[in-house]
Amino acid sequence: MEDRRRYTDRRKTGRDQEQNELLYAIFVCGDYRFAIAKEHILAISVQPNVVPMPFSRSWFIGIASIHGYIASVTDLSAYLGLSAACEKDGARVLLLGHDGCHFGLLVDAVQGVMECQPCERSRAFYPLDIEQYMQGQRCADGQCFDQFNVKQLLNEQRFLDAIDRSQLPILSVAPTSVHK
């Protein structure tokens, strides 16, 4: 009896895992709607109180505590060259984790988390700044969404360089004398 129960539990776990692999958060940036795999998302939150960082790029909002995680927060809409999400009432933060680090992507809105199937259709035309982050399509309830590639974003050097080094003040350090 116990062996059968373990087999049933394993099958259920396998089904749950398969179902979780089909879950995607649907979010909005500008006029575009994207899907991002739920496996990347730790939480979805309202816009948190953010501590701004000096000398940062215009799309980098700052650092915030989101559901107990300290995360850098980027306005994804502004990063993609669209109008800033931080000025919109329905803006939400997608909290993501990668290699022990946490970061938030502020988006215009989150329309929900739903089960999406892979689909083949001709994709929407995107400007080059956005096109590089597209990775296939997902469909749910008769609607298709382009899948946003988080790993591509995390490998983008421009995304990682949130501090604008050209704005840093040049500090002169006086030579120190060594007393013997």
N, C-alpha and C positions, 0 to 999 in steps of 0.2 A: 504494500500500500504506500509506504513512504517513498519508494523509488518512483512509483507512478506520479505521486504528487510533485516530486522534484522535476520530472519530465514535463508535467503540465505547467509548473511555474516557469521553467526555462522557455517553453513555447510562448507563454504569455509575455515574458520579458522580451523575447525576440519580436513579437508583434508590436509591443510598446515601442521598442527601439525603431522598428520600421516606420511606425506611425510618426514618431518624433522626427525622423529624417525627412518627412514630408511637410512638417510644420514650418511656415514662413511668416515673418512679420511683414505686413504691407505698409509702406511708408511713402510719404510725399515730399518731394523737393521741387519747388517751383511748379511747373506744369507736368512734371513727370511722376509716375508711380512705379516704385520698385519693390522687389521682394528680397528679403535677406533671411538666410537660414536661421531658424530659432536656436540651433546649436551654438551659434556665435553670441547670442544675446543672454546676458545675465539678468537684465531687468529693463523695463520701460518705465520712464519717470516723467513727471512734469519738469519744467525748467527749474533747476536748482539755483540756490544762491551760489554765485561763482566769484572766486577771488581772481581778479584780472592779473595778468602777468605783464610787467613792463617789457617794452621792446619786442612784443610778439606781433605776428602777422595779423592782418585784419580779420581773418576767418578763425583765428584761435581765440576762444573766449576766455579760457583760464582753467583753474583747478577748482574742483568741487567735491563734496562728499555726497555720493549717491548710494542710498541703501547701505551705508556703512563702508563703501569702497571709496578710496581717494582716487579720483580719475581726472585726467586732462579732458577738456571739453572743446570740441571743434564744431563750428557751425558748418555742417556738411553742405548746405545749400550755398553758402558764401564760398566755400572751398571749391565747389563745382562751377563757380562763376554766375550763380543765380542770385536772386534777391535774398538777403539775410533772413534766416528763420527766427533769429532771436527777437525780432520785432513782431512776431505773429502770435496771436492769443492761443492757438491750438498747438503750438510748438511742443515737441516731446524729445526726450533724450533716450537714445538706445545705448544702454550700458553694455560694453563688450569687454571681453578679457582675452589677452593674448600673451603667452610666455610670461605669466606672472604679473603683467601690467594691466591696468584698467583704463579704458578711455570711453568717453561719451561722444556720440554723434548727435548733435542737435539737428532735428529735421522739422519740416513745416507741420507735419501731422503724422500720426500712426493710425491706420484704418483698421487694424486688428491683426490677430494671428490666426491663420487658417491653414488647412491642409491643401497643399498645392501639388499638382502633378506636373511632371516635365511635359513640355509641348513644343511643337515645331511650328513656327509661323515666322513671317518676315518681321524683323524687329523694326522698331521705330528708328528714325534718324536722330542721332545725337551729335552735338558738337564734339570735337575731338577730346576736349577736357573730360567729358562724361563717358564717351564711347569706350575708353580703355578700361572702365570698371564693369562693363557688362559681361555676363557669363551665362548665356542661355536664357530660356524663358520658363516661366511657371504659370500654370492656369488653375483657376478655382472659380466655381460658380459662373462659368461662361466668360470670365474675364481673364486676360493674359497680362502678366507682369514681367518685366525684364529683371533678371536676377542680378543683384549687386554683388560684386566680388570683393569681399572684405580683405582677403589676403593680398589682393593687388593693391588696395589702398595702403595696407600696412607695409608694403614693400616700396612704396613711393617715397623717394627721398624728400620731395617737397612737403609731403604730409608730416614726415618726421622732423623737419626743420621748422618748428613752429616759432622759434625765436628769429627775428630778422636781425642778423648780425651787422648789417649795414647801419642799423640804428643805434647800436651799442656805443656808448661814449668811449673814447680812447682814454685809457687811464695811463698816466705816466707814473712810473715807479722810480723813486729816487734810489740811486745805488746805496747800498749799505756798506759801511766800513767795518772791517773786522778788527777788533781790538785784541792784541796779544799780550 
